Amino acid sequence: MDNDTILSVQDLAVSFRTYSGKVQAVRGVSFDLKKGETLAIVGESGSGKSVTTKAIMGLLAKNATIESGKILFDDHDLVKYKEKDFCKLRGKDISLVFQDPLSALNPIMKIGKQITETLVLREGLSRREAKKKAIELMEMVGIPDPETRYNEYPFQFSGGMRQRIVIAIALASNARILICDEPTTALDVTIQAKILDQIKQIKRDRQLSVIFITHDLGVVANMADRICIMYAGRIVEVGTADEIFYHPAHPYTWALLSSVPDLETKERLMAIPGTPPNMVAPPEGDAFAERNKYALAIDFEQAPPYFRLSDTHYAATWLLHPKAPKVEMPDVLKARIARMRQKAGLDNE
């Protein structure tokens, strides 16, 4: 790993033993997380994005197996870690913000105690010092009147406030990596925006590296530095946020961008036809071929390699092969990107 890389996932493959057979949830995923950047991993439910982060945290279910690959952090391969090693890593170096704050919090324990537990165990603070730090953390994540709310229970907090508490717990130790697994899914749009702003501010203040998991490209539009698009256990496109939003190359990325609601127009909301493949028996070739109206004959026979569009932008689609017929993105998406570029002042590029 170079000096700018804090985490490197290399050719990771994860499967699950089930009554139906072996589910190939993650199939050869590779990416690097740079120091101080926000990397978004975007894809539909079942694409393998959450499984990837659980492998990083050592939180895979008992029926899961890491078939191959490396997860390098501080020159250590986390794939080789035992549970006792992960216990030292979790919270201290890498923290996780779960999707559902209600299930992540103990319903019969006061909020303050849930935050101070980490500070006492990880940081070795006294109870008094831990309480002071916990109140500071609650204030930092935007909890009003933290001294009073310190002694309240989770049910006395709204969904957005509970999510802020989960973030405060994740930040109780000086973690260098923050993994956010769909942290705003259950929240309304207004609260969602506040939580995203909070994460951005904390990232800047603490110089954190962030992995943000979501199914919605619109959520990460203003916070991701780089974006990985996942489908059927593989990364099908990766690039900077500008490259993914303004120059998408994979038909699945086109479909995801087209399915984001556009409140400025009266366009009909686009849906991705079909359903994701059965990962017990993944299809030969490109897994997205059955749902892709631009699919070529080779897509049903052979998985595409990554084609380089720039030093930072790669996409796995046969449409980028020099001999492939020229196919352009849908007109609806072209118009949408043109509006986004105009709004961002990029028309003269």
N, C-alpha and C positions, 0 to 999 in steps of 0.2 A: 504493500500500500504506500502511496505517496504521502507527503506531510499534510496535505490538505484533506485527505480522506480519513474520516473517523470510524466508519463502518463499511465493510465490503462483503456483500453476499455474492457467492460465486457458484453458479451451476447448481442451485439448491433444488432438490426433488423431495417431496413429502407425500406419503401415501397413508391411507387409513384402511384397516381391516374391517370389513363389514360382512353381514350375512349375504349380501348381494355379490360380494367379491371385493377386490382391492380397488379403492377409489384413488385415482391419481390426481390429487388436489393441486400440487405444485410440480411443474415439469420443467426443470432447468432454468430457474430464475436467477438472473445476475443483475446487480446494480451496486453503485457506490453512493454513500452519503457523505457529502463534504461538510467540513466544519462550518457552522453558522448558517447552513442553508435549510430551506424547507423543501423536502421531496414529497410530492403527492403521488400516491398509488391509487389509480382510479379504475373501477370496473364494476360490472354487475355482481349481484349476490352469487356466490359460488365460484367466482373467478380465481380465488386463491390468495387474495390480498391479505385477509386477516390471518389465514394459516401461516403466511410468510412471516408476519410480525410475531405471531405466537411462537414460531420456531426460534426467532431471535431472542425472545424472552424466556424460553424454556417452559412454555405453558401449553404445549401440545397435549392432547388427550392420550390416555394410556394405549389406545388402539392405533396411535400414529407411529410412523417410522420415517426417519430421515434416510432416504435411500442413497443419496449422494450429495456432495457439495460441501462448501465451507462458509462459515459466518465469522469473519475476522474482525475483532475489536481489541485494540491495544495489543496487537501481535499475538492474541490468543484466538484459537478456533472454538467458538461457542458450541459447535456441534459435538465437541468432545467433553463438554462440561457435564458434571453430575449435578443433582439437585442442590447439594450443599454449596457448590460453586455459584449457581444461579441465585441462591439466597443472599449471597454477598453482592451480587451484581444488581439485582432488581431494586429499584428505588434509589440506590446509591449512585449508580452510573447511568442506568437506563430506566426511565419511568414510563408508565403506561396509563393513559386516560381511556377508560372503558366507554363503550357506547351507551350503556344504560346506567346512569348514576344511581338510580334507586336500588338496583341489585348490587352495585359496587359498594354501597354504604351499609353498615350494620344498623338496622332499624331501631334497635334497643340501646344503642350507645350514643351518648351526646356527641355532637359534631366536634367540639373542641378536643375531646379525648381521642377521637379518630385521627386527628391531625397530629396531636402531641405524641402518640404512640411511635410514629416514625422518627420524630425528633429525639425522643429518649433512647430508642433502640439503635438508630443509625448514627446519630450525631453525638450521643452521649451527654445530652443536655440534662440539667436538673428539671424537675417538674415546673418550677417557677420560670426558668429560662425558656422551656418549651412552650409554656402558655403564652409568654410574651411574643415569641417567634410565630406561634400559630395565629395570634391576633393580627400580627403584621402581614402574614400570608393571606388571611381572610380579607384584609383591607386591600392588599395588592390585587386580588382577583375581583374586587368590586363588591364585596359583601357589605351592605350598610350596617352601621352600629355593631361592629364585630364583637365588642366586649359583651354585649347582651346575647347575641346570637351564638356565641361560643358555647353557651350552656343549653342550647336547644337541640331538638332531635331532628332527624332527616325529614319526617313527615311535616314538620313546621316550615319547610323550605319549598319554594316552587321548583319546577323542573330545571329552569335555568340556573337558579341559585345552587341546587344540588350539583349540577355539572361544574359550577365554579369551585365548589368544595372539593370535588374529585380532582380538579386541576391543582388546587392548593395542596392536597395530599401528595400528588405526583411531584410537586416542586418542593416538598418539605426538606428533602435532601438536595444537595447541589448536583443533580444529575446533569450529564452532558448531552444526553439524547432524550427527547420526549417523543413518545409514540402516541398519536391520537387516533384511536380506532372509531371512526364514525361518531365523533363527539357531539355532533349537533343534529343527528337524525331525528330525535324525538321532540325537537324544540321548534317553536314557531319562528317565522322568518326574522322578526325583530330581535328576539333573544339570540337566535343563531348568529346574526351579524355582530352582536355585542360579544359573544363568546369568541368568535373568530378574531375580532379586534384585540381581545384580551390576550389570546395566544400569540398574536403578532407582536404585541407590546412586550410580553414576557420574554419572547424569543430575542428581541432586540436588547432588552435590559440585561439578560443573562448570557447572551451569546450562545444560545442553545442551537443544537441541530435537531430538526423536527422531521418525523415521518408522519404524514397525514393520510389516513386511509379514508376513502369515500367512494360512493357510487355516482356522485354528482359532480361533474366538471365545473358547474357554476359556482359551487362552494369554494373551490380553490383558485378561482380566477384572479383574485387580488392578493393571494398570500403565498402561492407556490413559486419557487425559483425554477425547479425542474419537475417534470411530470412523467410518470411511467403509466402506460395504459396496459391493463392486464385483461386477458381473456382466456378462459379454459386452462388456467394454470400456467400461462406463459405471458411474458411481456411482449406485446405486439408492436408497441411504438414507445419511444422515449425521446425527450427533447426538452429544451427550455420552455417555460410557460408561453413565451411569445411564439415559439416554433409550433407548439401544439395548438394554440388558439388561432394563429394567423396562417399557418402553413401545414395543416394536418395532412398526413399522407396515407394512413391506413383506413380502409372503409369502415372499420369498427369505430375508429375515432370520429369519422364523419358522422356516423349514426349517433354516437354519444353527444356530440356537439349539437346535432339537429334536434335532439330530444330535450335540450335545456329550454325551459319556457322563456319566451321573449316578450316582456311586458310592453315593449315599445311598438309592437305591431299586432295585427290581428291574424297572424299566421296560425294555421292549425298545428297543434302540437304533434310532432312526429314520434312515432313509436318504432322500435326495432322489431321486425317480424320474427316469428319463431321463438324457440327457447334454447338456452345453452345446452351443449351436448352432455350425454351421460358419461361421466368421467370414470366409470368402471371399465368402459370400452371406448376410449377417445377415438374419434374418427381419424382415418389416415389423411395425410395432407394438412391443409389449413383448417383448423377447428371451426373457423367462422364461415367457411365456404357455404354451408347449407343456408345461412341467413343472409348471404352477401349477393346482391343482385349483379354485382360486377365480377363475380367469381369466374376464373378461367378453368379450363379442363385440368390443368396441372394442379390447381388448388385441391382437387379431390384425390390426388395421387401422392403429392409430395409436399411436405411442410416447407414454407419459404424461408430462406436465410434472411439475415438482416441486411438491408440495403442502406448505404450511408448517404444521407442528404447534406450533412455538414459535420463538423467535428463533434457536435453535441446532439445531433438529430439522426435517429435510425428508425427504420420501420420494417417489419417482417411481412411484406406483401409482394406477390409476384407481379403486381401492377407496376412496380418500379423496375422490373427487369428491362434492359434495353430493347428486347425483342417483343415486349408486351404491347398490345394495342393501347393507344392513348385514351385514358379514361379520366374525365374531370369530375370533381366533387359535385354534388347536387346543387342546382341553381339556388335553392332556398338557403343552403349553407353559404354559398358564395356571397349572396346578398347580406346575410347576417354578418359575415366576416368583414365585408366592406363597411358596414355600419360601425362595427367595433373599431376598425382601423381609423375611421373618420373621427369617432369619439375620442380615440387615444391620440389623435393628431399625427397619424402615421401615413397619411395619404401621399406624401412626397417621397416616401422610401423607394 
